């Protein structure tokens, strides 16, 4: 087993010592004019594919100057572009709207779920690598806290574990098992006792962190709904608002989401330019078909939110260069056959590479970051 003892820095101390310059673009703005409640609502609501409930969100933003938003992740391997860029965009929108964002570095949860073979030192190394990527790509850290579950739970164990026990006591086993999707599992999988405990703990996190908004992916919806049901059980009026973001599909046909165990299914945040070009070139992108087209989803959920437009470079014979100012304009051209995959794909690769270049620069220029990446790439991803 690898010995990381020489490299062990308390996770929180390392985060507090980071200083990485942001790039230009969606991630880099440092000041926001005063927003009206309606403007804040539109900005926050734009993050979610689904919001439960919109009236509660509007009421929260009206009455609370700095709502607390909870987001979390298992340090379980290399970071793909959805986790990297989409999260940076979402967090920057939330802080621009005056929210405080608590990002839960779920190292204990990754251990419960047998990520990195259950090796906590490796999991924490992955966690530090992921945080460096977010800051390098342009996530603003003002108004953001990175909290390690192992540290926070140990520090307030007398508050945390009674909450977990009460949630567990009030729910039947089948209800908890319906939440297994949050771990990338199904009810049919043979689950360990630790994986039964996991949903109760994640539900408790929401209250432990005093979250007003749960800002997670659609795959986490069931446990967030469990938290609202728990509020009914304990007669709590103010329920956590669920803001569930879209899940990007894998790059190959029929892949509902990206997979860390299948490198061809996703763009990774420190992929080299040539790797991005090859992956996009091989990606599923049928002419004139929008539904289930991962290349168009990348443009909709990554390129337009980041750049505010999408530039297609092509020969005059194929229509010449064109700048699309909206996704709807691009879709109209694509469905009509006026925009061909052969022109769209190179332009998409170029846009992605522009976003990722500051991350590559950071991992090439910073010795500590380079060492982190080398170690993470050497770890075997376990399910």
C-alpha positions as CSV (number, residue, x, y, z in Angstrom):
1,X,0.0,0.0,0.0
2,X,1.3,3.5,-0.9
3,X,2.6,5.5,2.1
4,X,1.4,9.1,1.8
5,X,2.7,10.0,5.3
6,X,5.4,12.4,4.0
7,X,2.8,14.3,2.1
8,X,0.1,14.5,4.7
9,X,-1.1,18.1,5.1
10,X,-4.3,18.7,7.1
11,X,-6.9,19.1,4.3
12,X,-8.3,22.4,5.6
13,X,-4.8,23.9,6.1
14,X,-3.9,23.2,2.5
15,X,-7.1,24.8,1.2
16,X,-6.6,27.9,3.3
17,X,-3.0,28.3,1.9
18,X,-4.1,28.1,-1.8
19,X,-3.8,31.1,-4.1
20,X,-4.4,30.5,-7.7
21,X,-5.2,33.2,-10.3
22,X,-8.5,32.9,-12.0
23,X,-8.9,33.1,-15.8
24,X,-11.1,35.4,-17.8
25,X,-14.6,34.2,-18.4
26,X,-17.5,32.9,-16.4
27,X,-15.3,32.0,-13.5
28,X,-13.4,35.2,-13.0
29,X,-15.7,38.2,-12.3
30,X,-14.9,39.5,-8.8
31,X,-17.7,42.1,-8.3
32,X,-21.4,42.1,-9.0
33,X,-23.8,45.1,-9.0
34,X,-26.5,45.0,-6.4
35,X,-29.3,42.7,-7.6
36,X,-33.0,42.8,-7.0
37,X,-34.7,39.8,-5.5
38,X,-36.2,39.0,-8.9
39,X,-32.7,39.1,-10.5
40,X,-31.3,36.9,-7.8
41,X,-34.1,34.4,-8.2
42,X,-33.6,34.2,-12.0
43,X,-29.9,33.7,-11.5
44,X,-30.2,31.0,-8.8
45,X,-33.1,29.3,-10.6
46,X,-31.1,29.0,-13.8
47,X,-28.8,26.5,-12.2
48,X,-31.4,23.9,-11.7
49,X,-33.1,21.6,-14.2
50,X,-35.7,21.2,-11.4
51,X,-36.5,23.3,-8.3
52,X,-38.5,22.1,-5.3
53,X,-40.2,24.5,-4.7
54,X,-39.9,27.8,-6.6
55,X,-42.1,29.8,-4.3
56,X,-40.0,28.7,-1.3
57,X,-36.8,29.8,-3.2
58,X,-38.3,33.3,-3.9
59,X,-39.4,33.6,-0.3
60,X,-35.9,32.6,0.9
61,X,-34.1,35.1,-1.3
62,X,-36.6,37.8,-0.2
63,X,-36.1,37.2,3.5
64,X,-32.5,36.0,4.0
65,X,-29.6,38.2,2.8
66,X,-27.1,35.3,2.6
67,X,-28.8,31.8,2.2
68,X,-26.6,28.8,2.7
69,X,-26.2,26.4,-0.2
70,X,-24.9,22.9,0.2
71,X,-23.0,21.0,-2.5
72,X,-20.9,18.0,-2.0
73,X,-18.8,15.4,-3.8
74,X,-17.0,12.1,-3.2
75,X,-13.3,12.3,-4.0
76,X,-13.3,9.2,-6.2
77,X,-11.0,9.8,-9.1
78,X,-10.1,12.3,-11.8
79,X,-12.5,15.2,-12.5
80,X,-14.5,15.3,-15.6
81,X,-15.7,18.5,-17.3
82,X,-19.2,18.4,-15.9
83,X,-18.0,18.2,-12.4
84,X,-15.3,20.8,-13.0
85,X,-16.7,23.5,-15.2
86,X,-20.4,23.2,-14.5
87,X,-19.9,23.3,-10.8
88,X,-17.6,26.3,-11.1
89,X,-20.3,28.1,-13.1
90,X,-23.1,27.2,-10.6
91,X,-21.1,28.2,-7.6
92,X,-20.2,31.5,-9.1
93,X,-23.8,32.2,-9.9
94,X,-24.8,31.4,-6.3
95,X,-22.1,33.6,-4.8
96,X,-23.0,36.4,-7.2
97,X,-26.6,36.2,-5.9
98,X,-25.3,36.6,-2.3
99,X,-25.4,33.0,-1.2
100,X,-22.8,31.3,1.0
101,X,-21.7,28.0,-0.6
102,X,-20.6,25.1,1.6
103,X,-18.9,22.4,-0.4
104,X,-18.8,19.2,1.5
105,X,-15.6,17.2,0.7
106,X,-17.2,13.8,1.5
107,X,-14.0,11.8,2.3
108,X,-15.7,9.6,4.8
109,X,-18.6,9.0,2.4
110,X,-16.1,7.9,-0.3
111,X,-14.6,5.5,2.2
112,X,-18.1,4.1,3.0
113,X,-18.7,3.7,-0.7
114,X,-15.4,1.9,-1.2
115,X,-13.9,4.5,-3.5
116,X,-10.1,4.3,-3.9
117,X,-10.4,0.8,-2.3
118,X,-11.6,2.5,1.0
119,X,-8.1,4.1,1.5
120,X,-8.8,7.4,3.3
121,X,-5.3,8.9,2.6
122,X,-5.8,8.3,-1.1
123,X,-9.3,9.7,-1.0
124,X,-8.0,12.9,0.7
125,X,-5.3,13.3,-1.9
126,X,-8.0,13.1,-4.6
127,X,-10.0,15.7,-2.7
128,X,-7.1,18.2,-2.6
129,X,-6.5,17.6,-6.4
130,X,-10.2,18.4,-7.1
131,X,-10.2,21.6,-5.1
132,X,-7.1,22.8,-7.0
133,X,-8.9,22.2,-10.3
134,X,-11.9,24.3,-9.3
135,X,-9.8,27.2,-8.2
136,X,-7.6,27.0,-11.3
137,X,-10.5,27.0,-13.7
138,X,-12.0,30.1,-12.1
139,X,-14.3,29.2,-9.2
140,X,-14.4,32.2,-7.0
141,X,-13.7,31.2,-3.3
142,X,-15.1,34.4,-1.7
143,X,-18.3,33.2,-0.1
144,X,-17.2,29.5,-0.5
145,X,-16.2,27.1,2.3
146,X,-14.6,23.7,1.6
147,X,-15.5,21.5,4.5
148,X,-14.1,18.0,5.0
149,X,-16.7,15.6,6.4
150,X,-14.2,13.7,8.5
151,X,-13.0,16.9,10.2
152,X,-16.5,18.5,10.7
153,X,-18.2,15.3,11.9
154,X,-15.4,14.6,14.4
155,X,-15.5,18.2,15.7
156,X,-19.3,18.1,16.3
157,X,-20.0,14.4,16.8
158,X,-22.4,15.0,19.6
159,X,-24.6,17.0,17.1
160,X,-24.1,14.8,14.1
161,X,-24.7,11.3,15.1
162,X,-27.9,11.8,17.1
163,X,-29.3,13.4,13.9
164,X,-28.2,10.4,11.8
165,X,-29.8,8.0,14.3
166,X,-33.1,9.9,14.3
167,X,-33.3,9.9,10.5
168,X,-32.5,6.2,10.5
169,X,-35.1,5.5,13.2
170,X,-37.9,7.3,11.3
171,X,-37.4,5.5,8.0
172,X,-37.9,2.0,6.8
173,X,-35.2,0.1,5.1
174,X,-36.9,0.1,1.6
175,X,-37.1,3.9,1.8
176,X,-33.4,4.2,2.5
177,X,-32.6,1.7,-0.3
178,X,-34.4,3.8,-2.8
179,X,-31.8,6.4,-2.2
180,X,-28.9,4.1,-3.4
181,X,-28.7,6.0,-6.7
182,X,-26.9,8.8,-4.8
183,X,-23.9,6.4,-4.5
184,X,-24.0,5.2,-8.1
185,X,-25.7,2.0,-6.9
186,X,-29.1,0.4,-7.5
187,X,-31.6,-1.3,-5.2
188,X,-30.6,-4.6,-6.9
189,X,-26.9,-4.3,-5.9
190,X,-25.6,-6.3,-3.0
191,X,-25.0,-3.4,-0.6
192,X,-22.7,-3.3,2.4
193,X,-24.0,-2.2,5.8
194,X,-21.9,1.0,5.3
195,X,-23.8,1.8,2.1
196,X,-27.1,1.5,4.0
197,X,-25.8,4.0,6.5
198,X,-24.7,6.4,3.7
199,X,-28.1,7.9,2.8
200,X,-29.0,8.6,6.4
201,X,-25.7,10.4,6.8
202,X,-26.1,12.4,3.6
203,X,-29.6,13.4,4.7
204,X,-28.2,14.5,8.0
205,X,-25.5,16.6,6.3
206,X,-28.2,19.0,5.0
207,X,-29.3,19.9,8.5
208,X,-25.8,19.6,10.0
209,X,-24.6,22.3,7.6
210,X,-27.7,24.4,8.1
211,X,-28.4,24.4,4.4
212,X,-31.3,26.4,2.9
213,X,-30.6,25.1,-0.6
214,X,-29.4,21.7,-1.7
215,X,-27.5,22.3,-5.0
216,X,-26.7,18.8,-6.3
217,X,-27.2,16.8,-9.5
218,X,-30.5,15.1,-10.5
219,X,-29.0,11.8,-9.4
220,X,-29.0,13.1,-5.8
221,X,-32.7,14.0,-5.9
222,X,-34.0,11.1,-3.8
223,X,-32.0,11.8,-0.7
224,X,-32.8,15.5,-0.9
225,X,-36.5,14.6,-1.0
226,X,-35.9,12.4,2.0
227,X,-34.7,15.5,3.8
228,X,-37.9,17.3,3.1
229,X,-39.9,14.3,4.2
230,X,-37.9,14.3,7.5
231,X,-39.0,17.9,8.0
232,X,-42.6,16.7,7.9
233,X,-41.8,14.0,10.4
234,X,-40.3,16.4,12.9
235,X,-42.8,19.2,12.1
236,X,-40.2,21.5,10.8
237,X,-41.7,24.3,8.7
238,X,-38.6,25.5,6.7
239,X,-37.6,22.7,4.4
240,X,-34.4,22.6,2.3
241,X,-35.0,23.8,-1.2
242,X,-33.9,21.3,-3.8
243,X,-32.1,22.8,-6.8
244,X,-31.1,19.8,-9.0
245,X,-28.7,20.5,-12.0
246,X,-28.7,18.7,-15.3
247,X,-26.5,15.5,-15.7
248,X,-24.4,15.6,-18.8
249,X,-24.4,12.3,-20.8
250,X,-21.3,10.4,-21.8
251,X,-19.8,11.1,-25.2
252,X,-20.7,7.7,-26.7
253,X,-24.1,6.7,-28.0
254,X,-26.5,5.6,-25.3
255,X,-24.3,6.7,-22.3
256,X,-26.7,8.4,-19.9
257,X,-23.9,9.9,-17.9
258,X,-20.1,10.2,-17.8
259,X,-18.2,7.4,-16.2
260,X,-14.8,7.7,-14.4
261,X,-14.1,4.1,-15.2
262,X,-14.5,4.8,-19.0
263,X,-12.0,7.5,-20.1
264,X,-13.6,7.7,-23.6
265,X,-17.0,8.8,-22.0
266,X,-15.8,12.1,-20.8
267,X,-13.4,15.0,-21.1
268,X,-11.2,15.3,-18.0
269,X,-10.2,18.7,-16.6
270,X,-6.5,18.2,-17.2
271,X,-6.8,16.3,-20.6
272,X,-4.2,17.6,-23.1
273,X,-5.4,19.5,-26.2
274,X,-4.8,16.4,-28.4
275,X,-6.8,14.2,-26.1
276,X,-9.8,16.6,-26.2
277,X,-9.6,16.7,-30.0
278,X,-9.7,12.9,-30.3
279,X,-12.5,12.4,-27.8
280,X,-14.7,15.0,-29.5
281,X,-13.9,13.7,-32.9
282,X,-15.0,10.2,-31.9
283,X,-18.1,11.5,-30.0
284,X,-21.6,10.6,-31.0
285,X,-23.0,13.5,-33.0
286,X,-25.6,12.4,-35.7
287,X,-26.4,15.0,-38.3
288,X,-29.6,17.0,-37.9
289,X,-30.5,15.1,-34.6
290,X,-30.5,17.1,-31.4
291,X,-32.1,14.7,-28.9
292,X,-29.4,12.5,-27.2
293,X,-26.6,14.4,-28.9
294,X,-23.8,14.8,-26.3
295,X,-21.9,17.3,-28.4
296,X,-24.9,19.7,-28.4
297,X,-25.3,19.1,-24.7
298,X,-21.7,20.2,-24.1
299,X,-22.4,23.4,-26.0
300,X,-25.7,24.1,-24.2
301,X,-24.5,23.4,-20.6
302,X,-20.8,24.4,-20.8
303,X,-19.9,26.6,-23.8
304,X,-22.9,29.0,-23.8
305,X,-22.9,29.6,-20.0
306,X,-19.1,30.2,-20.1
307,X,-18.6,32.2,-23.3
308,X,-22.1,33.5,-23.9
309,X,-21.8,32.4,-27.6
310,X,-20.5,29.6,-29.8
311,X,-18.1,30.3,-32.7
312,X,-18.0,27.9,-35.6
313,X,-15.1,28.2,-37.9
314,X,-15.5,26.7,-41.4
315,X,-14.6,27.3,-45.0
316,X,-16.6,29.7,-47.2
317,X,-17.7,26.7,-49.2
318,X,-19.5,25.3,-46.1
319,X,-21.1,28.7,-45.2
320,X,-18.2,30.6,-43.6
321,X,-17.5,31.4,-40.0
322,X,-20.6,32.0,-37.8
323,X,-21.1,33.2,-34.2
324,X,-24.2,31.8,-32.6
325,X,-25.6,34.0,-29.9
326,X,-28.0,31.5,-28.5
327,X,-28.4,27.8,-28.2
328,X,-31.8,28.0,-29.9
329,X,-30.2,29.6,-33.0
330,X,-27.6,26.9,-33.1
331,X,-30.2,24.1,-32.8
332,X,-32.3,25.6,-35.6
333,X,-29.3,25.5,-38.0
334,X,-28.3,22.0,-36.9
335,X,-31.7,20.5,-37.4
336,X,-32.0,22.1,-40.9
337,X,-28.6,20.7,-41.8
338,X,-27.0,24.1,-42.2
339,X,-24.5,23.2,-39.5
340,X,-22.7,19.9,-40.0
341,X,-21.0,17.7,-37.3
342,X,-17.7,18.0,-39.3
343,X,-17.7,21.8,-38.6
344,X,-19.3,21.7,-35.2
345,X,-16.9,19.2,-33.6
346,X,-13.6,21.1,-34.3
347,X,-15.2,24.3,-33.0
348,X,-16.4,22.5,-29.9
349,X,-12.9,21.1,-29.2
350,X,-11.4,24.6,-29.6
351,X,-13.9,26.1,-27.1
352,X,-13.3,23.4,-24.6
353,X,-9.5,23.6,-24.9
354,X,-9.7,27.4,-24.2
355,X,-11.6,26.8,-21.0
356,X,-9.3,24.0,-19.8
357,X,-5.9,25.7,-20.7
358,X,-5.6,27.5,-17.3
359,X,-6.0,24.1,-15.5
360,X,-3.3,22.6,-17.7
361,X,-1.0,25.5,-17.0
362,X,-1.5,25.2,-13.3
363,X,-0.7,21.4,-13.2
364,X,2.3,22.0,-15.5
365,X,3.7,25.0,-13.6
366,X,2.9,24.1,-9.9
367,X,5.1,21.4,-8.5
368,X,2.7,20.4,-5.7
369,X,-0.2,20.3,-8.2
370,X,1.8,18.2,-10.6
371,X,2.6,15.7,-7.8
372,X,-1.0,15.5,-6.8
373,X,-2.1,14.7,-10.4
374,X,0.6,12.1,-10.8
375,X,-0.5,10.3,-7.7
376,X,-4.2,10.5,-8.6
377,X,-3.6,9.2,-12.1
378,X,-1.7,6.2,-10.5
379,X,-4.7,5.3,-8.3
380,X,-7.0,2.5,-9.4
381,X,-10.6,3.6,-9.6
382,X,-12.8,1.3,-7.6
383,X,-16.6,1.2,-7.8
